[in-house]
C-alpha cells in the first residue's frame, strides 16, 4: 500500500498492484511511513491528559461490554453462577444439592449438571483472562499518557486501537 497526500494534507492510500493506470497521481505527493504518522498525529483531536485517559477507560469499558450479554446486571448473574459453582465444588459437588444456577442452565441447554458447571467454570476463566488483558492495556495506556509531555492523544491512540480491536 502506498500513501499519498494532496495539497491540503488529505490522505489517500492505493494498493501497489502495479496497475495504477486508472489513477491520476500527478496531484498527489507520495509520503513515507514517518510522514504519514506525522500527518495522522496532526489530525488527532487535541485533548488534555485527563481526557485522553478517560478515552482509554471508555474504550476498555466498550471492550468488556462486547463480551457481556445485553441487559441490566447480567454481570452479577454470571458472578452468582460462578460463586455457586465454586461453593458446590468445595462441598464435593453433591448430586442432591445442585445450585439453581447450574440446574437451570443444564435444563435449558439439555446437558448434565456437571457439564453446566464445567461451562460456568470455563466461561469464568476465559472472562477473567479477558479482563486482565483489558486491564493491562488500560493501565499501560494511562501510563503512556502520564509519561507524555504533550499530544496526549498520540500516546493514548495505540491503546484505544488495541482495545477497540478486542472482539468476541
PyMOL commands that place a pseudoatom at each C-alpha (Angstrom):
pseudoatom trace, name=CA, resn=UNK, resi=1, chain=A, elem=C, hetatm=0, pos=[0.000, 0.000, 0.000]
pseudoatom trace, name=CA, resn=UNK, resi=2, chain=A, elem=C, hetatm=0, pos=[1.379, 3.407, -0.939]
pseudoatom trace, name=CA, resn=UNK, resi=3, chain=A, elem=C, hetatm=0, pos=[0.276, 6.549, 0.850]
pseudoatom trace, name=CA, resn=UNK, resi=4, chain=A, elem=C, hetatm=0, pos=[-0.180, 9.954, -0.712]
pseudoatom trace, name=CA, resn=UNK, resi=5, chain=A, elem=C, hetatm=0, pos=[-1.310, 13.390, 0.386]
pseudoatom trace, name=CA, resn=UNK, resi=6, chain=A, elem=C, hetatm=0, pos=[-2.769, 16.279, -1.509]
pseudoatom trace, name=CA, resn=UNK, resi=7, chain=A, elem=C, hetatm=0, pos=[-2.084, 19.975, -1.058]
pseudoatom trace, name=CA, resn=UNK, resi=8, chain=A, elem=C, hetatm=0, pos=[-4.476, 20.062, 1.949]
pseudoatom trace, name=CA, resn=UNK, resi=9, chain=A, elem=C, hetatm=0, pos=[-2.805, 17.099, 3.697]
pseudoatom trace, name=CA, resn=UNK, resi=10, chain=A, elem=C, hetatm=0, pos=[-5.767, 14.863, 2.921]
pseudoatom trace, name=CA, resn=UNK, resi=11, chain=A, elem=C, hetatm=0, pos=[-4.529, 11.286, 2.947]
pseudoatom trace, name=CA, resn=UNK, resi=12, chain=A, elem=C, hetatm=0, pos=[-5.008, 8.655, 0.277]
pseudoatom trace, name=CA, resn=UNK, resi=13, chain=A, elem=C, hetatm=0, pos=[-3.859, 5.053, 0.071]
pseudoatom trace, name=CA, resn=UNK, resi=14, chain=A, elem=C, hetatm=0, pos=[-3.596, 2.933, -3.036]
pseudoatom trace, name=CA, resn=UNK, resi=15, chain=A, elem=C, hetatm=0, pos=[-2.774, -0.723, -3.430]
pseudoatom trace, name=CA, resn=UNK, resi=16, chain=A, elem=C, hetatm=0, pos=[0.565, -1.376, -5.025]
pseudoatom trace, name=CA, resn=UNK, resi=17, chain=A, elem=C, hetatm=0, pos=[-0.637, -3.813, -7.649]
pseudoatom trace, name=CA, resn=UNK, resi=18, chain=A, elem=C, hetatm=0, pos=[1.424, -2.416, -10.496]
pseudoatom trace, name=CA, resn=UNK, resi=19, chain=A, elem=C, hetatm=0, pos=[-1.623, -1.242, -12.428]
pseudoatom trace, name=CA, resn=UNK, resi=20, chain=A, elem=C, hetatm=0, pos=[-2.055, 2.352, -11.429]
pseudoatom trace, name=CA, resn=UNK, resi=21, chain=A, elem=C, hetatm=0, pos=[-3.019, 3.489, -14.931]
pseudoatom trace, name=CA, resn=UNK, resi=22, chain=A, elem=C, hetatm=0, pos=[-6.506, 4.291, -13.668]
pseudoatom trace, name=CA, resn=UNK, resi=23, chain=A, elem=C, hetatm=0, pos=[-5.149, 6.698, -11.053]
pseudoatom trace, name=CA, resn=UNK, resi=24, chain=A, elem=C, hetatm=0, pos=[-4.110, 10.244, -11.698]
pseudoatom trace, name=CA, resn=UNK, resi=25, chain=A, elem=C, hetatm=0, pos=[-1.289, 10.645, -9.219]
pseudoatom trace, name=CA, resn=UNK, resi=26, chain=A, elem=C, hetatm=0, pos=[0.020, 13.969, -10.501]
pseudoatom trace, name=CA, resn=UNK, resi=27, chain=A, elem=C, hetatm=0, pos=[-1.994, 15.887, -7.911]
pseudoatom trace, name=CA, resn=UNK, resi=28, chain=A, elem=C, hetatm=0, pos=[-0.754, 13.698, -5.032]
pseudoatom trace, name=CA, resn=UNK, resi=29, chain=A, elem=C, hetatm=0, pos=[2.577, 13.550, -3.236]
pseudoatom trace, name=CA, resn=UNK, resi=30, chain=A, elem=C, hetatm=0, pos=[3.908, 10.172, -2.133]
pseudoatom trace, name=CA, resn=UNK, resi=31, chain=A, elem=C, hetatm=0, pos=[4.721, 10.022, 1.569]
pseudoatom trace, name=CA, resn=UNK, resi=32, chain=A, elem=C, hetatm=0, pos=[6.670, 7.553, 3.706]
pseudoatom trace, name=CA, resn=UNK, resi=33, chain=A, elem=C, hetatm=0, pos=[5.516, 5.969, 6.971]
pseudoatom trace, name=CA, resn=UNK, resi=34, chain=A, elem=C, hetatm=0, pos=[7.130, 8.665, 9.103]
pseudoatom trace, name=CA, resn=UNK, resi=35, chain=A, elem=C, hetatm=0, pos=[5.386, 11.458, 7.187]
pseudoatom trace, name=CA, resn=UNK, resi=36, chain=A, elem=C, hetatm=0, pos=[2.122, 9.519, 7.382]
pseudoatom trace, name=CA, resn=UNK, resi=37, chain=A, elem=C, hetatm=0, pos=[2.451, 9.243, 11.170]
pseudoatom trace, name=CA, resn=UNK, resi=38, chain=A, elem=C, hetatm=0, pos=[3.092, 12.992, 11.476]
pseudoatom trace, name=CA, resn=UNK, resi=39, chain=A, elem=C, hetatm=0, pos=[0.067, 13.900, 9.367]
pseudoatom trace, name=CA, resn=UNK, resi=40, chain=A, elem=C, hetatm=0, pos=[-2.175, 11.489, 11.267]
pseudoatom trace, name=CA, resn=UNK, resi=41, chain=A, elem=C, hetatm=0, pos=[-0.909, 12.854, 14.607]
pseudoatom trace, name=CA, resn=UNK, resi=42, chain=A, elem=C, hetatm=0, pos=[-1.632, 16.407, 13.480]
pseudoatom trace, name=CA, resn=UNK, resi=43, chain=A, elem=C, hetatm=0, pos=[-5.232, 15.434, 12.695]
pseudoatom trace, name=CA, resn=UNK, resi=44, chain=A, elem=C, hetatm=0, pos=[-5.886, 13.793, 16.068]
pseudoatom trace, name=CA, resn=UNK, resi=45, chain=A, elem=C, hetatm=0, pos=[-8.009, 15.867, 18.412]
pseudoatom trace, name=CA, resn=UNK, resi=46, chain=A, elem=C, hetatm=0, pos=[-6.025, 17.882, 20.938]
pseudoatom trace, name=CA, resn=UNK, resi=47, chain=A, elem=C, hetatm=0, pos=[-7.025, 16.704, 24.381]
pseudoatom trace, name=CA, resn=UNK, resi=48, chain=A, elem=C, hetatm=0, pos=[-5.544, 17.074, 27.838]
pseudoatom trace, name=CA, resn=UNK, resi=49, chain=A, elem=C, hetatm=0, pos=[-4.159, 14.084, 29.732]
pseudoatom trace, name=CA, resn=UNK, resi=50, chain=A, elem=C, hetatm=0, pos=[-7.343, 13.522, 31.757]
pseudoatom trace, name=CA, resn=UNK, resi=51, chain=A, elem=C, hetatm=0, pos=[-9.457, 13.453, 28.590]
pseudoatom trace, name=CA, resn=UNK, resi=52, chain=A, elem=C, hetatm=0, pos=[-7.049, 11.021, 26.916]
pseudoatom trace, name=CA, resn=UNK, resi=53, chain=A, elem=C, hetatm=0, pos=[-7.110, 8.717, 29.940]
pseudoatom trace, name=CA, resn=UNK, resi=54, chain=A, elem=C, hetatm=0, pos=[-10.901, 8.906, 30.020]
pseudoatom trace, name=CA, resn=UNK, resi=55, chain=A, elem=C, hetatm=0, pos=[-10.994, 7.882, 26.361]
pseudoatom trace, name=CA, resn=UNK, resi=56, chain=A, elem=C, hetatm=0, pos=[-8.850, 4.851, 27.242]
pseudoatom trace, name=CA, resn=UNK, resi=57, chain=A, elem=C, hetatm=0, pos=[-11.261, 3.969, 30.078]
pseudoatom trace, name=CA, resn=UNK, resi=58, chain=A, elem=C, hetatm=0, pos=[-14.220, 4.243, 27.702]
pseudoatom trace, name=CA, resn=UNK, resi=59, chain=A, elem=C, hetatm=0, pos=[-12.502, 2.015, 25.123]
pseudoatom trace, name=CA, resn=UNK, resi=60, chain=A, elem=C, hetatm=0, pos=[-11.788, -0.539, 27.868]
pseudoatom trace, name=CA, resn=UNK, resi=61, chain=A, elem=C, hetatm=0, pos=[-15.406, -0.404, 29.007]
pseudoatom trace, name=CA, resn=UNK, resi=62, chain=A, elem=C, hetatm=0, pos=[-16.615, -0.904, 25.446]
pseudoatom trace, name=CA, resn=UNK, resi=63, chain=A, elem=C, hetatm=0, pos=[-14.267, -3.880, 25.028]
pseudoatom trace, name=CA, resn=UNK, resi=64, chain=A, elem=C, hetatm=0, pos=[-15.628, -5.504, 28.194]
pseudoatom trace, name=CA, resn=UNK, resi=65, chain=A, elem=C, hetatm=0, pos=[-19.216, -4.784, 27.179]
pseudoatom trace, name=CA, resn=UNK, resi=66, chain=A, elem=C, hetatm=0, pos=[-18.777, -6.612, 23.857]
pseudoatom trace, name=CA, resn=UNK, resi=67, chain=A, elem=C, hetatm=0, pos=[-18.377, -9.847, 25.833]
pseudoatom trace, name=CA, resn=UNK, resi=68, chain=A, elem=C, hetatm=0, pos=[-21.400, -9.448, 28.109]
pseudoatom trace, name=CA, resn=UNK, resi=69, chain=A, elem=C, hetatm=0, pos=[-24.969, -10.191, 27.092]
pseudoatom trace, name=CA, resn=UNK, resi=70, chain=A, elem=C, hetatm=0, pos=[-27.030, -7.032, 26.979]
pseudoatom trace, name=CA, resn=UNK, resi=71, chain=A, elem=C, hetatm=0, pos=[-29.257, -6.389, 29.929]
pseudoatom trace, name=CA, resn=UNK, resi=72, chain=A, elem=C, hetatm=0, pos=[-29.146, -4.856, 33.330]
pseudoatom trace, name=CA, resn=UNK, resi=73, chain=A, elem=C, hetatm=0, pos=[-26.903, -6.611, 35.902]
pseudoatom trace, name=CA, resn=UNK, resi=74, chain=A, elem=C, hetatm=0, pos=[-26.072, -9.595, 33.673]
pseudoatom trace, name=CA, resn=UNK, resi=75, chain=A, elem=C, hetatm=0, pos=[-22.501, -9.500, 35.025]
pseudoatom trace, name=CA, resn=UNK, resi=76, chain=A, elem=C, hetatm=0, pos=[-23.884, -10.045, 38.516]
pseudoatom trace, name=CA, resn=UNK, resi=77, chain=A, elem=C, hetatm=0, pos=[-25.814, -13.055, 37.263]
pseudoatom trace, name=CA, resn=UNK, resi=78, chain=A, elem=C, hetatm=0, pos=[-22.564, -14.510, 35.873]
pseudoatom trace, name=CA, resn=UNK, resi=79, chain=A, elem=C, hetatm=0, pos=[-20.765, -13.820, 39.157]
pseudoatom trace, name=CA, resn=UNK, resi=80, chain=A, elem=C, hetatm=0, pos=[-23.549, -15.505, 41.115]
pseudoatom trace, name=CA, resn=UNK, resi=81, chain=A, elem=C, hetatm=0, pos=[-23.309, -18.611, 38.936]
pseudoatom trace, name=CA, resn=UNK, resi=82, chain=A, elem=C, hetatm=0, pos=[-19.539, -18.674, 39.377]
pseudoatom trace, name=CA, resn=UNK, resi=83, chain=A, elem=C, hetatm=0, pos=[-19.821, -18.339, 43.173]
pseudoatom trace, name=CA, resn=UNK, resi=84, chain=A, elem=C, hetatm=0, pos=[-22.440, -21.091, 43.326]
pseudoatom trace, name=CA, resn=UNK, resi=85, chain=A, elem=C, hetatm=0, pos=[-20.303, -23.452, 41.240]
pseudoatom trace, name=CA, resn=UNK, resi=86, chain=A, elem=C, hetatm=0, pos=[-17.263, -22.727, 43.437]
pseudoatom trace, name=CA, resn=UNK, resi=87, chain=A, elem=C, hetatm=0, pos=[-19.278, -23.412, 46.621]
pseudoatom trace, name=CA, resn=UNK, resi=88, chain=A, elem=C, hetatm=0, pos=[-20.738, -26.578, 45.087]
pseudoatom trace, name=CA, resn=UNK, resi=89, chain=A, elem=C, hetatm=0, pos=[-17.243, -27.791, 44.168]
pseudoatom trace, name=CA, resn=UNK, resi=90, chain=A, elem=C, hetatm=0, pos=[-15.963, -27.038, 47.698]
pseudoatom trace, name=CA, resn=UNK, resi=91, chain=A, elem=C, hetatm=0, pos=[-18.833, -29.139, 49.080]
pseudoatom trace, name=CA, resn=UNK, resi=92, chain=A, elem=C, hetatm=0, pos=[-17.779, -32.064, 46.865]
pseudoatom trace, name=CA, resn=UNK, resi=93, chain=A, elem=C, hetatm=0, pos=[-20.299, -31.481, 44.040]
pseudoatom trace, name=CA, resn=UNK, resi=94, chain=A, elem=C, hetatm=0, pos=[-23.168, -33.304, 45.794]
pseudoatom trace, name=CA, resn=UNK, resi=95, chain=A, elem=C, hetatm=0, pos=[-25.768, -34.509, 43.300]
pseudoatom trace, name=CA, resn=UNK, resi=96, chain=A, elem=C, hetatm=0, pos=[-28.573, -33.995, 45.821]
pseudoatom trace, name=CA, resn=UNK, resi=97, chain=A, elem=C, hetatm=0, pos=[-27.742, -30.306, 46.395]
pseudoatom trace, name=CA, resn=UNK, resi=98, chain=A, elem=C, hetatm=0, pos=[-27.043, -28.737, 42.989]
pseudoatom trace, name=CA, resn=UNK, resi=99, chain=A, elem=C, hetatm=0, pos=[-27.315, -24.926, 42.946]
pseudoatom trace, name=CA, resn=UNK, resi=100, chain=A, elem=C, hetatm=0, pos=[-30.097, -23.376, 40.884]
pseudoatom trace, name=CA, resn=UNK, resi=101, chain=A, elem=C, hetatm=0, pos=[-27.636, -21.531, 38.623]
pseudoatom trace, name=CA, resn=UNK, resi=102, chain=A, elem=C, hetatm=0, pos=[-26.339, -24.924, 37.480]
pseudoatom trace, name=CA, resn=UNK, resi=103, chain=A, elem=C, hetatm=0, pos=[-29.635, -26.799, 37.167]
pseudoatom trace, name=CA, resn=UNK, resi=104, chain=A, elem=C, hetatm=0, pos=[-31.432, -24.017, 35.322]
pseudoatom trace, name=CA, resn=UNK, resi=105, chain=A, elem=C, hetatm=0, pos=[-28.689, -23.784, 32.703]
pseudoatom trace, name=CA, resn=UNK, resi=106, chain=A, elem=C, hetatm=0, pos=[-28.399, -27.580, 32.433]
pseudoatom trace, name=CA, resn=UNK, resi=107, chain=A, elem=C, hetatm=0, pos=[-32.155, -27.889, 31.929]
pseudoatom trace, name=CA, resn=UNK, resi=108, chain=A, elem=C, hetatm=0, pos=[-32.318, -25.027, 29.429]
pseudoatom trace, name=CA, resn=UNK, resi=109, chain=A, elem=C, hetatm=0, pos=[-29.469, -26.441, 27.336]
pseudoatom trace, name=CA, resn=UNK, resi=110, chain=A, elem=C, hetatm=0, pos=[-30.246, -30.151, 27.736]
pseudoatom trace, name=CA, resn=UNK, resi=111, chain=A, elem=C, hetatm=0, pos=[-26.982, -31.041, 29.437]
pseudoatom trace, name=CA, resn=UNK, resi=112, chain=A, elem=C, hetatm=0, pos=[-25.938, -32.618, 32.691]
pseudoatom trace, name=CA, resn=UNK, resi=113, chain=A, elem=C, hetatm=0, pos=[-25.359, -30.609, 35.849]
pseudoatom trace, name=CA, resn=UNK, resi=114, chain=A, elem=C, hetatm=0, pos=[-21.652, -31.433, 35.581]
pseudoatom trace, name=CA, resn=UNK, resi=115, chain=A, elem=C, hetatm=0, pos=[-21.492, -30.128, 32.001]
pseudoatom trace, name=CA, resn=UNK, resi=116, chain=A, elem=C, hetatm=0, pos=[-23.224, -26.936, 33.060]
pseudoatom trace, name=CA, resn=UNK, resi=117, chain=A, elem=C, hetatm=0, pos=[-20.835, -26.467, 35.991]
pseudoatom trace, name=CA, resn=UNK, resi=118, chain=A, elem=C, hetatm=0, pos=[-17.839, -27.032, 33.714]
pseudoatom trace, name=CA, resn=UNK, resi=119, chain=A, elem=C, hetatm=0, pos=[-19.270, -24.500, 31.272]
pseudoatom trace, name=CA, resn=UNK, resi=120, chain=A, elem=C, hetatm=0, pos=[-19.587, -21.909, 34.037]
pseudoatom trace, name=CA, resn=UNK, resi=121, chain=A, elem=C, hetatm=0, pos=[-16.010, -22.611, 35.151]
pseudoatom trace, name=CA, resn=UNK, resi=122, chain=A, elem=C, hetatm=0, pos=[-14.603, -22.336, 31.621]
pseudoatom trace, name=CA, resn=UNK, resi=123, chain=A, elem=C, hetatm=0, pos=[-16.514, -19.128, 30.932]
pseudoatom trace, name=CA, resn=UNK, resi=124, chain=A, elem=C, hetatm=0, pos=[-15.252, -17.647, 34.201]
pseudoatom trace, name=CA, resn=UNK, resi=125, chain=A, elem=C, hetatm=0, pos=[-11.621, -18.436, 33.372]
pseudoatom trace, name=CA, resn=UNK, resi=126, chain=A, elem=C, hetatm=0, pos=[-11.984, -17.003, 29.864]
pseudoatom trace, name=CA, resn=UNK, resi=127, chain=A, elem=C, hetatm=0, pos=[-13.651, -13.847, 31.157]
pseudoatom trace, name=CA, resn=UNK, resi=128, chain=A, elem=C, hetatm=0, pos=[-11.043, -13.323, 33.875]
pseudoatom trace, name=CA, resn=UNK, resi=129, chain=A, elem=C, hetatm=0, pos=[-8.275, -13.667, 31.265]
pseudoatom trace, name=CA, resn=UNK, resi=130, chain=A, elem=C, hetatm=0, pos=[-10.052, -11.144, 29.065]
pseudoatom trace, name=CA, resn=UNK, resi=131, chain=A, elem=C, hetatm=0, pos=[-10.469, -8.719, 31.970]
pseudoatom trace, name=CA, resn=UNK, resi=132, chain=A, elem=C, hetatm=0, pos=[-6.782, -8.976, 32.853]
pseudoatom trace, name=CA, resn=UNK, resi=133, chain=A, elem=C, hetatm=0, pos=[-5.786, -8.310, 29.232]
pseudoatom trace, name=CA, resn=UNK, resi=134, chain=A, elem=C, hetatm=0, pos=[-8.079, -5.279, 29.049]
pseudoatom trace, name=CA, resn=UNK, resi=135, chain=A, elem=C, hetatm=0, pos=[-6.794, -4.050, 32.402]
pseudoatom trace, name=CA, resn=UNK, resi=136, chain=A, elem=C, hetatm=0, pos=[-3.202, -4.381, 31.213]
pseudoatom trace, name=CA, resn=UNK, resi=137, chain=A, elem=C, hetatm=0, pos=[-3.891, -2.332, 28.081]
pseudoatom trace, name=CA, resn=UNK, resi=138, chain=A, elem=C, hetatm=0, pos=[-5.891, 0.251, 30.020]
pseudoatom trace, name=CA, resn=UNK, resi=139, chain=A, elem=C, hetatm=0, pos=[-3.216, 0.773, 32.658]
pseudoatom trace, name=CA, resn=UNK, resi=140, chain=A, elem=C, hetatm=0, pos=[-0.353, 0.767, 30.140]
pseudoatom trace, name=CA, resn=UNK, resi=141, chain=A, elem=C, hetatm=0, pos=[-2.225, 3.332, 28.051]
pseudoatom trace, name=CA, resn=UNK, resi=142, chain=A, elem=C, hetatm=0, pos=[-2.828, 5.600, 31.012]
pseudoatom trace, name=CA, resn=UNK, resi=143, chain=A, elem=C, hetatm=0, pos=[0.851, 5.315, 31.998]
pseudoatom trace, name=CA, resn=UNK, resi=144, chain=A, elem=C, hetatm=0, pos=[1.840, 6.253, 28.435]
pseudoatom trace, name=CA, resn=UNK, resi=145, chain=A, elem=C, hetatm=0, pos=[-0.372, 9.330, 28.683]
pseudoatom trace, name=CA, resn=UNK, resi=146, chain=A, elem=C, hetatm=0, pos=[1.149, 10.211, 32.068]
pseudoatom trace, name=CA, resn=UNK, resi=147, chain=A, elem=C, hetatm=0, pos=[4.617, 9.953, 30.529]
pseudoatom trace, name=CA, resn=UNK, resi=148, chain=A, elem=C, hetatm=0, pos=[3.757, 12.098, 27.501]
pseudoatom trace, name=CA, resn=UNK, resi=149, chain=A, elem=C, hetatm=0, pos=[4.762, 15.731, 27.696]
pseudoatom trace, name=CA, resn=UNK, resi=150, chain=A, elem=C, hetatm=0, pos=[2.247, 16.828, 25.082]
pseudoatom trace, name=CA, resn=UNK, resi=151, chain=A, elem=C, hetatm=0, pos=[-0.008, 15.432, 22.360]
pseudoatom trace, name=CA, resn=UNK, resi=152, chain=A, elem=C, hetatm=0, pos=[-1.656, 13.073, 24.812]
pseudoatom trace, name=CA, resn=UNK, resi=153, chain=A, elem=C, hetatm=0, pos=[-3.910, 11.644, 22.138]
pseudoatom trace, name=CA, resn=UNK, resi=154, chain=A, elem=C, hetatm=0, pos=[-0.903, 10.322, 20.233]
pseudoatom trace, name=CA, resn=UNK, resi=155, chain=A, elem=C, hetatm=0, pos=[0.127, 8.431, 23.381]
pseudoatom trace, name=CA, resn=UNK, resi=156, chain=A, elem=C, hetatm=0, pos=[-3.404, 7.141, 24.009]
pseudoatom trace, name=CA, resn=UNK, resi=157, chain=A, elem=C, hetatm=0, pos=[-4.443, 6.189, 20.471]
pseudoatom trace, name=CA, resn=UNK, resi=158, chain=A, elem=C, hetatm=0, pos=[-2.452, 2.934, 20.102]
pseudoatom trace, name=CA, resn=UNK, resi=159, chain=A, elem=C, hetatm=0, pos=[-4.035, 1.617, 23.295]
pseudoatom trace, name=CA, resn=UNK, resi=160, chain=A, elem=C, hetatm=0, pos=[-7.507, 2.746, 22.257]
pseudoatom trace, name=CA, resn=UNK, resi=161, chain=A, elem=C, hetatm=0, pos=[-6.984, 0.996, 18.908]
pseudoatom trace, name=CA, resn=UNK, resi=162, chain=A, elem=C, hetatm=0, pos=[-5.935, -2.237, 20.637]
pseudoatom trace, name=CA, resn=UNK, resi=163, chain=A, elem=C, hetatm=0, pos=[-8.932, -2.096, 22.968]
pseudoatom trace, name=CA, resn=UNK, resi=164, chain=A, elem=C, hetatm=0, pos=[-11.243, -1.389, 20.016]
pseudoatom trace, name=CA, resn=UNK, resi=165, chain=A, elem=C, hetatm=0, pos=[-9.840, -4.452, 18.234]
pseudoatom trace, name=CA, resn=UNK, resi=166, chain=A, elem=C, hetatm=0, pos=[-10.807, -6.857, 21.046]
pseudoatom trace, name=CA, resn=UNK, resi=167, chain=A, elem=C, hetatm=0, pos=[-13.822, -8.770, 19.764]
pseudoatom trace, name=CA, resn=UNK, resi=168, chain=A, elem=C, hetatm=0, pos=[-15.760, -11.827, 20.954]
for i in range(1, 168): cmd.bond("trace and resi %d" % i, "trace and resi %d" % (i + 1))
show_as sticks, trace
zoom trace
